[in-house]
Amino acid sequence: MQLDPNTGHPVVRARLAPLVAHVVALCSDHDIIITWGTDARGAAGYMTFHGDPPITKRVVWLRYIKSDIGYWVAMHEIGHCLGVNSEHQLNKEVNAWQWAFHNSIIPPTPQALRRILAYVSSYLPTESGLEWIADLKAEVEKVDGPPAP
């Protein structure tokens, strides 16, 4: 596998080169370290480097970009670093995808939209989870009365 010396990413088809360059430029501009790989799931976080004083850096772990979907996942992970943060996981995911949509250089394909919907939907409660929440709300209403209009 031949790596591009400027990006650390494998050399890609001409159509994907601007997408890789965009991801690399965003990370460089915002002091985010990229760890490329073939087996990594996309992730974002922080790493502390030992020194005096220790330095904490933002890091994204990304699969090599081999398709539009790979670009969207990379943009989503960067969105975790640069977008609006939240305490709630579903909100974190939605915010990161919204950041990706606002900052991408290509529109999502129908296939990418389906994948993004599947990713976001995986954070939603299951039918049994929704039933449990409804039951819990009913229990609260028994104690507190119905919610105020």
N, C-alpha and C positions, 0 to 999 in steps of 0.2 A: 504494500500500500504506500503510495507516494503522498507525502504530506506537503501542503503549501507552506513554505517557510514564513509567510506573513500572517497566516491564520492558525497554524497548527492543525488544520482540518485537512482531511484527504482532498486531493484535487477532484473537483466535481464537474459535471456537465455544465456547459456555458449558461444554460437556463437557470441553474441553481447558484452559480457563483455570486450574483448580486445579493441573494438571500443570505448566504454565508457571510459575505462582507458586511451586510447590514447588522447581523447579530454580533459579529466581532467588533464593529465600530461602536455599537451601543454599549457593549460591555467595557470597551476601552474608555469611552467617554465618561462612563459612570463608575470607573474603578471597580469593576466586577471581574473576578477571576473566572475563566471558563475551564472546566475540566471536561474534555471530549472523551467519548468512549463508544463502544459498540454494544455493551451489555447494560449500560446505566439507564435507569428510568430517569426521566427528567425530574430534577429537584433543584430547589434553591435554599440557601441557608447562609450561615456564617461560619468562618473558621478563624481560630485564634492562632497566630504564629508567635512562637516563643521568642522573646528578645527583651531588651531593656529600653523602653517599656514594651510589653506584649502588644501586638497589633491585631485587630480584628478586621477581617475583610469579608465582603459579600462574595459568595461563590454560587455559580450555577453548574450543575452536572447535567450534561447534554449528550444525547446520542448524536452521532454524525448526521448531518442534514443530507438526506438522500431523496427527499420529496418535499412537496408543499406542506404536508402534515408535519414533517420534522421541523420545518421553519416555524409553523404555528406553535408547536410545543415549546420550541426554544424561546419564542417571543412571550409565551405564557409564563415560563419560568423567570425570564427577565422581569416580567410584570410583577412577580412576587417580590422582587427586590425594589422596584421603582414605583409601583402602583400604590393605591390606597390600601392600608393594612386594616385588619379587623381581628377581633377575638374569635369569631366563629369561622369554622373551616369552610362552610359553604360560601360565606361572604368573601373569604380570602380567595377561593377559587374563581368566583364570579368576577371579583375585582381584577384579578390577574388576567382573565380572558378579556375583560373590557379594555384593560390597558393594551393588550396585544392588538385588539381590533383598532384602537385609536392610533397605534404607532407602527403598524405594519406597512410595508411598501407594496403589498399585493392584496387584492381582495381574496377572501376565502372561496375555494371551490365548493361545489355542492358536497363533494366527498369530505372535505375538511369540516364543513358545517355539521355534517352528520357525526363525525368523530368528536368534535367539540361538544355537541349536544350529549353524546354518550358519556364523555368525561364528566361534564357538569352533573348529569343525571345520576351518576354513580354516588354523588354526595347527598342525594335526596333521601328522605326516609322511605322505607319499604311500605307496602300496604299495611302490613301488620304493625309497623312503627307508627304510621298515621292513625291506625285504630287505637293504639295505646295512648297516643297523644290526645285523641278525642275523649277516651275514657278518663284520662287524667284531668282534662279540662272539666268534664262533668263532675268529677269528685271535688274539684276546687269550687265549682259553682254550688255544690251542695253545702259547702262550708261558708263561702263568702256571698252567695247569691249570684244572680246573673250579672254579667258585666254592665257597667253604666253605658248608656247610649252616647 
